[in-house]
Amino acid sequence: MPDLIPYIIHHIAIENYFGINSYPLIKGSKYYCVFWWYNIPLGDLYIDRYNGFEPELRNNILLAIEPSINFYQSKKPIGNSYKNLFKNAVATDFSIQMNALLVDYLHKNLPDKVEISVIICTRNRSEQLDLCLKSLLAQTSIPQEIIVVDNNPADDSTKNVVEKYHGVIYYKEPRKGLDIARNTGAKKASLPIVAYVDDDVHLHPLWTYMVWQSLNEDDADAMTGLVLASSLDTESQQIFEEHWKFNKGYTDKKFDNLFVTANKVPKVWDIGAGANMAFKKSVLEKVNFFDERLDVGAAGCSGDSEIWFRILSAGHVIKYNPRAVVHHVHRRELKDLHKQLFSYMRGHAASVLIQHEQNSKAEYQKYLYYDICKYYLLLIRVGFPSYKFRYQTLWSEVKGILSGIRYYYKNKSVPPISK
């Protein structure tokens, strides 16, 4: 197998982008480009081998951003003339149209602080936590409360990092488990909005404001946001981003009770990622917080999608806001990816069985015992005999599923939240 070529990541501000020479794209190199209009992400594009042909690149960029522009046009139509303006690099007229389209999303004069509690659950990853806190405290609108929950730590390294930052609250949670830590943070939070980020993310400067704004809308009870890869250097990172990515797209989405009642096997895991989510605290209290039975892996898995299922089943609304952006550091090493995917699938299997308990009509049991089995048999057949790239983690995933099923039946009678 030839040496894997890293993707070079470019974040491209389209308002300044009317000549490819502005960016050092080298023929033969691989690129992952994310396109923005000021602070609004519009789309992304993989370039597996740049050929230097600008008209083709321009057309591909247009195809990448067109879905999000069409979404914004559903609220404020500007027609299709922007396409030719972009293709022909008519900068002034294109800018006029885009500013007219997106003016309501180009926020100015933002508050210095917003009434939100941000919770970071962490375990023995003090270096990543340090970087996350730096980006959180560099927000345009600072959260009024920041809570770090140190989950079953091996040493004082997390506490030492937190002590560097004035005003950041530290709690030590001796019981191991991500959902246990999430519940500890939520119960300690003193503000009406509770937001969660992973310790291995870097936050866009407007993230806190976007979360706060999303949950101040009358019909939003919870929200998720856009998660972008911060690097795609290694095989492990490229496998994860291509087949397991947290990125749920560049257009707003709304999920309500119909999502879980009108669909067979509602895919609540497509709502977002636990690395970037928030809730009204009152809603967390109403649904009795995260299900602590799902702390089945080293990091815990699927507690986010399981609580989204209960929130929607209770008649609440969850929104996906792609303008609330974080950058996630994917696992660099394959051995860490194997562990992560084992944990993911273990939690996934257990969570869908719990969701089947709550609503048997959703057919999660059939999904687990028939659909997933059929899917993995296909992957095993397609990957044979070399099992390269995506296929090399199959056995870890299958073992995770079997472990999750076994765990569920062993712990079926355990209460969902410890007293």
C-alpha positions as CSV (number, residue, x, y, z in Angstrom):
1,M,0.0,0.0,0.0
2,P,1.4,3.4,-0.9
3,D,2.3,5.9,1.9
4,L,-0.9,7.7,3.0
5,I,-0.9,11.4,2.0
6,P,-2.2,13.8,4.7
7,Y,-5.0,16.2,3.9
8,I,-3.9,19.8,4.2
9,I,-6.8,21.7,5.9
10,H,-7.7,25.2,4.6
11,H,-10.4,27.4,6.1
12,I,-11.2,29.7,3.2
13,A,-13.0,33.0,3.7
14,I,-15.0,33.3,0.4
15,E,-15.5,37.0,0.9
16,N,-11.7,37.3,0.2
17,Y,-11.5,34.5,-2.3
18,F,-11.7,35.4,-6.0
19,G,-8.3,34.0,-7.1
20,I,-6.9,30.7,-6.3
21,N,-3.4,32.1,-6.1
22,S,-4.4,33.5,-2.7
23,Y,-4.0,30.0,-1.3
24,P,-0.9,27.8,-1.7
25,L,-2.5,24.9,-3.4
26,I,0.2,22.6,-4.8
27,K,-0.5,20.3,-7.7
28,G,-0.7,16.6,-6.6
29,S,-1.5,17.5,-3.0
30,K,-4.6,16.5,-1.0
31,Y,-6.8,19.2,0.6
32,Y,-9.8,19.5,2.8
33,C,-11.3,23.0,2.4
34,V,-14.0,24.5,4.6
35,F,-15.7,27.6,3.0
36,W,-16.9,30.5,5.1
37,W,-18.7,33.7,4.6
38,Y,-17.2,35.6,7.5
39,N,-18.3,33.5,10.5
40,I,-20.8,31.4,8.7
41,P,-19.6,28.0,7.5
42,L,-21.1,27.2,4.0
43,G,-19.7,23.8,3.0
44,D,-16.6,21.7,2.5
45,L,-14.6,20.0,-0.3
46,Y,-12.1,17.2,-0.5
47,I,-9.5,17.6,-3.2
48,D,-7.7,14.3,-3.5
49,R,-5.2,15.5,-6.1
50,Y,-5.2,19.2,-7.0
51,N,-4.7,19.6,-10.8
52,G,-4.2,23.4,-10.8
53,F,-7.3,24.0,-13.1
54,E,-9.0,27.0,-11.5
55,P,-12.4,26.9,-13.4
56,E,-12.9,23.3,-12.3
57,L,-12.0,24.2,-8.8
58,R,-14.4,27.1,-8.8
59,N,-17.3,25.0,-10.0
60,N,-16.6,22.4,-7.3
61,I,-16.6,25.0,-4.7
62,L,-19.9,26.3,-5.9
63,L,-21.4,22.8,-5.7
64,A,-20.1,22.5,-2.1
65,I,-21.7,25.7,-0.9
66,E,-24.9,25.6,-3.0
67,P,-26.9,23.5,-0.5
68,S,-26.4,25.9,2.4
69,I,-27.0,29.0,0.2
70,N,-30.2,27.4,-1.0
71,F,-31.2,26.9,2.7
72,Y,-30.6,30.5,3.5
73,Q,-32.5,31.5,0.3
74,S,-35.6,29.6,1.6
75,K,-35.8,32.5,4.1
76,K,-34.6,35.4,1.9
77,P,-34.5,34.6,-1.8
78,I,-31.8,36.2,-4.0
79,G,-32.2,34.1,-7.1
80,N,-29.4,32.1,-8.9
81,S,-27.4,34.9,-10.4
82,Y,-24.8,34.5,-7.6
83,K,-23.6,31.4,-9.4
84,N,-22.3,33.1,-12.4
85,L,-21.0,36.0,-10.3
86,F,-18.9,33.5,-8.3
87,K,-17.8,31.5,-11.4
88,N,-16.7,34.7,-13.1
89,A,-15.1,36.2,-10.0
90,V,-17.3,39.3,-10.0
91,A,-16.4,40.1,-6.5
92,T,-18.3,43.3,-5.7
93,D,-21.7,42.1,-7.0
94,F,-21.3,38.6,-5.4
95,S,-20.5,40.2,-2.1
96,I,-23.6,42.5,-2.3
97,Q,-25.8,39.4,-2.9
98,M,-24.2,37.3,-0.1
99,N,-24.3,40.1,2.4
100,A,-28.0,40.7,1.6
101,L,-28.7,37.0,2.0
102,L,-26.8,36.5,5.3
103,V,-27.1,39.9,7.0
104,D,-29.3,38.4,9.7
105,Y,-26.6,36.0,10.6
106,L,-23.6,38.4,10.6
107,H,-23.7,39.3,14.3
108,K,-22.2,42.6,15.5
109,N,-22.2,44.3,18.9
110,L,-22.3,41.0,20.8
111,P,-22.5,40.9,24.6
112,D,-19.3,40.4,26.6
113,K,-20.9,37.6,28.6
114,V,-23.8,35.2,28.1
115,E,-25.9,33.3,30.7
116,I,-24.7,29.8,30.1
117,S,-22.9,27.1,32.0
118,V,-20.2,25.3,30.0
119,I,-19.3,21.8,31.2
120,I,-16.1,20.0,30.2
121,C,-15.9,16.4,31.4
122,T,-12.4,15.1,31.3
123,R,-10.2,12.2,32.5
124,N,-6.4,12.3,32.5
125,R,-6.1,14.5,29.5
126,S,-4.7,17.7,31.0
127,E,-2.9,18.9,27.9
128,Q,-6.0,18.8,25.8
129,L,-8.0,20.4,28.5
130,D,-5.6,23.3,28.7
131,L,-6.0,24.1,25.0
132,C,-9.8,23.7,25.3
133,L,-10.0,26.1,28.2
134,K,-7.9,28.7,26.4
135,S,-10.3,28.7,23.4
136,L,-13.3,28.9,25.7
137,L,-11.9,31.9,27.6
138,A,-11.1,33.6,24.3
139,Q,-14.7,33.6,23.2
140,T,-16.2,36.8,21.9
141,S,-19.0,36.3,24.5
142,I,-17.6,34.6,27.6
143,P,-19.8,32.0,29.4
144,Q,-20.8,33.2,32.9
145,E,-19.9,29.8,34.3
146,I,-17.3,27.2,33.3
147,I,-17.3,23.8,35.1
148,V,-14.6,21.1,34.7
149,V,-15.6,17.7,36.0
150,D,-12.5,15.6,36.7
151,N,-13.7,12.0,36.2
152,N,-12.0,9.4,38.3
153,P,-8.6,11.0,37.8
154,A,-5.3,9.1,38.2
155,D,-3.5,12.3,39.5
156,D,-3.9,16.0,40.1
157,S,-2.9,17.1,36.6
158,T,-6.4,18.2,35.7
159,K,-6.9,20.1,38.9
160,N,-3.5,21.9,38.4
161,V,-4.6,23.0,34.9
162,V,-7.9,24.4,36.2
163,E,-6.2,26.3,38.9
164,K,-4.4,28.3,36.2
165,Y,-7.7,29.9,35.1
166,H,-9.4,32.3,37.4
167,G,-13.1,31.6,37.9
168,V,-13.2,28.1,36.4
169,I,-14.9,25.7,38.7
170,Y,-13.4,22.3,39.5
171,Y,-15.3,19.3,40.6
172,K,-13.8,15.8,41.2
173,E,-16.1,13.0,40.4
174,P,-14.7,9.7,41.8
175,R,-17.2,7.5,40.0
176,K,-15.9,6.5,36.5
177,G,-18.1,7.2,33.5
178,L,-18.8,10.0,31.1
179,D,-22.6,10.2,31.7
180,I,-22.0,10.2,35.5
181,A,-19.7,13.2,35.0
182,R,-22.2,14.9,32.7
183,N,-24.9,14.5,35.4
184,T,-22.5,15.9,38.0
185,G,-21.8,18.9,35.9
186,A,-25.5,19.5,35.1
187,K,-26.5,19.3,38.7
188,K,-23.8,21.7,39.8
189,A,-24.6,24.2,37.0
190,S,-26.3,27.3,38.3
191,L,-27.5,28.8,35.0
192,P,-30.6,27.9,32.8
193,I,-28.5,26.7,29.8
194,V,-26.1,23.8,30.2
195,A,-23.6,23.2,27.3
196,Y,-21.1,20.4,26.9
197,V,-17.9,20.3,24.9
198,D,-15.3,17.5,24.8
199,D,-11.8,18.3,26.3
200,D,-10.2,17.7,22.8
201,V,-12.0,20.4,20.9
202,H,-11.0,24.0,20.0
203,L,-14.0,26.4,19.9
204,H,-14.8,28.9,17.2
205,P,-14.8,32.4,18.8
206,L,-18.6,32.7,18.4
207,W,-19.5,29.3,19.7
208,T,-20.8,30.4,23.1
209,Y,-22.9,33.1,21.7
210,M,-24.4,30.8,19.1
211,V,-25.3,28.2,21.7
212,W,-26.9,30.9,23.9
213,Q,-28.8,32.3,21.0
214,S,-30.1,28.9,19.8
215,L,-31.6,28.1,23.2
216,N,-33.1,31.5,23.7
217,E,-35.4,30.8,20.7
218,D,-38.8,29.9,22.0
219,D,-39.1,26.4,20.5
220,A,-35.6,25.1,21.1
221,D,-35.1,22.9,24.2
222,A,-31.7,21.4,23.2
223,M,-29.2,21.9,20.4
224,T,-26.2,20.5,18.7
225,G,-23.6,22.2,16.5
226,L,-21.1,21.6,13.7
227,V,-18.0,19.6,14.5
228,L,-15.1,20.0,12.1
229,A,-11.9,17.9,12.0
230,S,-8.9,19.8,13.2
231,S,-6.4,17.6,11.4
232,L,-6.5,14.7,8.9
233,D,-2.8,13.7,8.9
234,T,-3.0,10.0,9.8
235,E,-4.8,7.0,8.5
236,S,-6.8,6.8,11.7
237,Q,-8.0,10.4,11.4
238,Q,-9.0,9.9,7.8
239,I,-10.9,6.7,8.5
240,F,-12.8,8.4,11.3
241,E,-13.7,11.5,9.3
242,E,-14.8,9.5,6.2
243,H,-16.8,6.9,8.0
244,W,-17.7,8.1,11.5
245,K,-17.5,11.9,11.3
246,F,-19.3,14.2,13.7
247,N,-20.0,16.8,10.9
248,K,-23.7,16.8,10.3
249,G,-23.8,19.4,7.6
250,Y,-24.0,23.1,7.0
251,T,-27.8,23.7,7.1
252,D,-30.1,24.2,10.1
253,K,-32.2,21.2,11.2
254,K,-35.1,20.9,13.5
255,F,-36.1,17.6,15.3
256,D,-39.4,17.2,17.2
257,N,-41.6,14.4,18.4
258,L,-42.5,13.4,14.8
259,F,-38.9,12.4,14.3
260,V,-39.2,9.5,16.8
261,T,-42.9,8.6,16.2
262,A,-43.2,8.8,12.4
263,N,-40.0,7.0,11.6
264,K,-39.0,3.3,12.0
265,V,-35.7,3.1,13.8
266,P,-35.3,6.9,14.3
267,K,-31.6,7.6,13.9
268,V,-31.2,9.9,16.8
269,W,-27.4,9.5,16.5
270,D,-27.6,11.7,13.4
271,I,-28.9,14.7,15.4
272,G,-25.3,15.8,16.3
273,A,-22.4,14.9,18.5
274,G,-21.8,14.9,22.2
275,A,-18.7,16.9,21.7
276,N,-20.9,20.0,20.9
277,M,-24.3,20.0,22.5
278,A,-26.4,22.0,24.9
279,F,-29.7,21.8,26.8
280,K,-32.1,23.9,28.9
281,K,-31.4,22.7,32.4
282,S,-35.1,22.4,33.0
283,V,-35.4,19.8,30.2
284,L,-32.5,17.8,31.6
285,E,-34.3,17.7,35.0
286,K,-37.6,16.8,33.3
287,V,-36.1,13.7,31.5
288,N,-34.0,12.8,34.6
289,F,-30.6,13.5,33.2
290,F,-28.3,11.1,31.3
291,D,-28.7,7.4,31.6
292,E,-25.7,6.3,33.6
293,R,-26.1,2.6,32.5
294,L,-24.4,3.7,29.2
295,D,-21.0,4.3,30.8
296,V,-19.8,1.1,29.2
297,G,-16.5,2.2,27.7
298,A,-13.5,4.0,28.9
299,A,-15.1,7.3,27.7
300,G,-18.7,6.2,27.8
301,C,-20.8,6.2,24.7
302,S,-24.2,6.9,23.3
303,G,-25.5,8.7,26.3
304,D,-26.0,11.8,24.1
305,S,-28.2,10.1,21.5
306,E,-30.2,8.2,24.2
307,I,-31.1,11.4,26.0
308,W,-32.0,13.1,22.7
309,F,-34.4,10.2,22.1
310,R,-36.1,10.8,25.5
311,I,-36.2,14.6,25.0
312,L,-38.0,14.2,21.6
313,S,-40.3,11.5,23.0
314,A,-41.3,13.9,25.7
315,G,-42.4,16.4,23.1
316,H,-39.4,18.8,23.2
317,V,-37.5,20.3,20.2
318,I,-33.8,19.9,19.4
319,K,-32.1,22.1,16.8
320,Y,-28.9,21.7,14.9
321,N,-27.1,25.0,14.4
322,P,-24.1,24.7,12.0
323,R,-22.9,28.2,13.0
324,A,-22.0,26.8,16.5
325,V,-18.7,25.4,15.5
326,V,-16.0,23.4,17.3
327,H,-12.9,21.7,15.9
328,H,-12.3,18.2,17.1
329,V,-8.9,16.3,17.4
330,H,-9.5,12.8,16.0
331,R,-7.5,9.9,17.4
332,R,-4.1,9.9,15.6
333,E,-3.2,6.2,16.2
334,L,-5.0,3.2,14.8
335,K,-4.8,1.4,18.2
336,D,-6.7,4.3,19.7
337,L,-9.2,4.2,16.9
338,H,-9.8,0.5,17.6
339,K,-10.5,1.3,21.2
340,Q,-12.8,4.2,20.4
341,L,-14.9,2.2,17.9
342,F,-15.2,-0.7,20.2
343,S,-16.5,1.7,22.8
344,Y,-18.8,3.4,20.3
345,M,-20.4,0.2,19.1
346,R,-20.7,-1.2,22.7
347,G,-22.5,1.9,23.8
348,H,-24.6,2.0,20.6
349,A,-25.8,-1.6,21.0
350,A,-26.7,-1.0,24.7
351,S,-28.5,2.4,23.9
352,V,-30.7,1.1,21.2
353,L,-31.9,-1.8,23.5
354,I,-32.7,0.8,26.1
355,Q,-34.6,2.9,23.5
356,H,-36.5,-0.3,22.5
357,E,-37.6,-0.5,26.2
358,Q,-39.0,3.0,25.9
359,N,-40.7,2.5,22.6
360,S,-40.9,-1.0,21.1
361,K,-42.8,0.4,18.0
362,A,-39.5,2.1,16.9
363,E,-38.2,-1.4,16.0
364,Y,-34.7,-0.8,17.5
365,Q,-34.5,-4.5,18.4
366,K,-35.0,-5.5,14.7
367,Y,-32.4,-2.9,13.7
368,L,-29.8,-4.3,16.1
369,Y,-30.3,-8.0,15.5
370,Y,-31.1,-7.9,11.8
371,D,-30.1,-4.7,10.1
372,I,-26.7,-4.3,11.8
373,C,-25.9,-8.0,11.4
374,K,-26.7,-7.8,7.7
375,Y,-24.6,-4.6,7.3
376,Y,-21.5,-6.1,9.0
377,L,-21.8,-9.3,7.1
378,L,-21.7,-7.2,3.9
379,L,-18.6,-5.2,5.2
380,I,-16.8,-8.4,6.1
381,R,-17.4,-9.8,2.6
382,V,-16.4,-6.6,0.8
383,G,-13.3,-6.1,2.9
384,F,-12.0,-9.6,2.4
385,P,-9.2,-10.6,2.3
386,S,-7.0,-7.6,2.9
387,Y,-9.3,-5.6,5.3
388,K,-7.6,-2.3,4.7
389,F,-8.5,1.3,5.6
390,R,-12.1,1.3,6.9
391,Y,-12.3,-2.5,7.1
392,Q,-9.4,-3.0,9.5
393,T,-11.6,-1.9,12.5
394,L,-14.5,-4.3,11.7
395,W,-13.6,-6.9,14.3
396,S,-13.3,-4.2,17.1
397,E,-16.7,-2.9,16.1
398,V,-18.3,-6.4,16.1
399,K,-16.8,-7.2,19.4
400,G,-18.1,-3.9,20.7
401,I,-21.7,-4.8,19.6
402,L,-21.6,-8.2,21.3
403,S,-20.1,-6.6,24.4
404,G,-22.9,-4.0,24.5
405,I,-25.6,-6.6,24.1
406,R,-24.1,-8.7,26.9
407,Y,-23.8,-5.6,29.1
408,Y,-27.4,-4.5,28.5
409,Y,-28.9,-7.9,29.6
410,K,-26.5,-8.1,32.6
411,N,-27.5,-4.6,33.8
412,K,-31.1,-4.4,32.6
413,S,-32.4,-4.0,36.1
414,V,-29.9,-1.3,37.2
415,P,-31.6,2.1,37.6
416,P,-30.7,4.6,34.9
417,I,-29.3,7.1,37.4
418,S,-27.5,6.4,40.7
419,K,-28.7,8.0,43.9
